[in-house]
Structure formats: C-alpha cells, structure tokens
Amino acid sequence: MAGISTHVLDVSLGKPIAGMQIELFDVGTQPPKLIAKARTNHDGRTDTPMLPAAQARTGDFELRFWVADYFKTPDTFADIVPVRFTIADAAQHYHVPLLCSPWSFGTYRGS
C-alpha cells in the first residue's frame, strides 16, 4: 500500500488525540500547495489517507499538525508542528505519526 498516512498520540496522557487538524502540503511547488486537510478521529488517525495510494508520487511533502489549537493551554510549547519529508519511492507507504504533549513533540517513519 503506497501513499501517506498519519496518527497522533498524546504522550502526556498515553492516549490518541481526537479532533486535531492536520494538513498535507506539496512543498516542491512555490508557494507550497495544500493537498489535503483532515481531523483525527477517536483513534487519533485520519479516516482516509492524507495521500491515497492512487495519488502516490515522489516529491517533498509537509504535514502540519495544529498542536496548540488542540491543547489550548497558555504554556503550550508548539503552535503548528511541521514535519517535512521526501518520498523517494512512490510504491512505498509512508506513515508519519506525531507523538506530542503540550510541551514536546517527536515523529518517525512508521509502518
């Protein structure tokens, strides 16, 4: 399965984040082009892939996670967390999860 998927976990609570806005941009164009916009479901995932397998292609992409809008605390460290990455092989699946709390975030290429 090719394409781009994601999910978001709140590491301070050990739970999926429901309702966080996520956007996917093609950053190989100037200005960057918005490809998809979604909100996470109760499982912290989007209901459909951010980039479906049928639209998979090589290039430079950026997922933007609206962290501050979700946590809504005055001491939230990050506002919008950008995760920029390159798809070198459009036949592969790229799963890009975000692990976050009001004070930290991290990501990795998942499966």
N, C-alpha and C positions, 0 to 999 in steps of 0.2 A: 504494500500500500504506500503510495507516494503522497506528497502534499505536506501541509503544515498543520499541526495541532498543538494545543497547549492546555494546561490546567494551572490553578493557583491554590496554594496551601498557606494557611495562617500558622506559622511555626510557633507563635506565642500561645496559641490555643490547641495546636495539633489537629486542626480541622480544615476541611475545604472551605474556600471563600465563595459564597454565592453572591451574585449581583455585581461583580466588578466589571467595569467596562474595559475592553481590550480592542485595540486597533492594529491592523496589519498594513504596513506601507511598503511599496516598492521604492527603495532608496537608490536604485540605479537610474532613476529619472530625476530631472530637476525642473520644478520642485518635486519632492517625493510625492508619489501618487497613493492615495488611500485605496486599498484593495478590498478590505473587509472590516466590519465593526460588529462586535458581539458583546454579550454579557454572560458571565459564568452562571451555570445552573447550580442546583443544590449540591452537586458533587464537585464543584469547583472547575468544571470543564465547560467548554462551549458545546452547544447542541449539535453543531456541524463543524467540520474542519475550517480553520481560518483560510486555508487554501486547499480546495478539494483536489484529489488525485488527478482528475481530468484537466485541471488548470496548472498542474505542477510544471515548473520550469526552473532553469538555473538563473542565478542572479543574487543581488543583495537585497535583503529584507530587514524590516524593523518591526518588532512587536512593541506596542506601547501599552503599559498596564497602568491604569488610573488608581494608584495606591492611596493617595491622600483622600480622594473622594470616597473611597471605601471606609477607611479607618476613622476619618472625621474627628481626629483629636488634635489639639493645638500643638502637640510636640511630635507629630508625625514627621519623620526624617525626610522621606522622599515624596515628591509630588507625583509626577508621571515617570515611571521607570521604563526607559528604552532598552530593548535588547536587540542589538544589530548582529546579523549573521549572514553567511553566504551559503547558498545551495549550489554545490558543485556538481551534484548528480541528481537530476530531476526524477530518477527512478526510485530513489530512496525516500523514506519517510523521515520527516524532521519533527520531532516532538520537543517543544521548548517550554518546560514548566517554570513557574516562578514560585519560589519559597520566600515568604515575606512576613514581616510584622510591622508595627508602626515605626520601628527603629532600624530595620535592616532588610536586605533582600539578597537573593542569590539565584542562580539559574544553572542549567546544564543541558546537554543534549540527551534527552531520554529516548525510550524505545516505544 
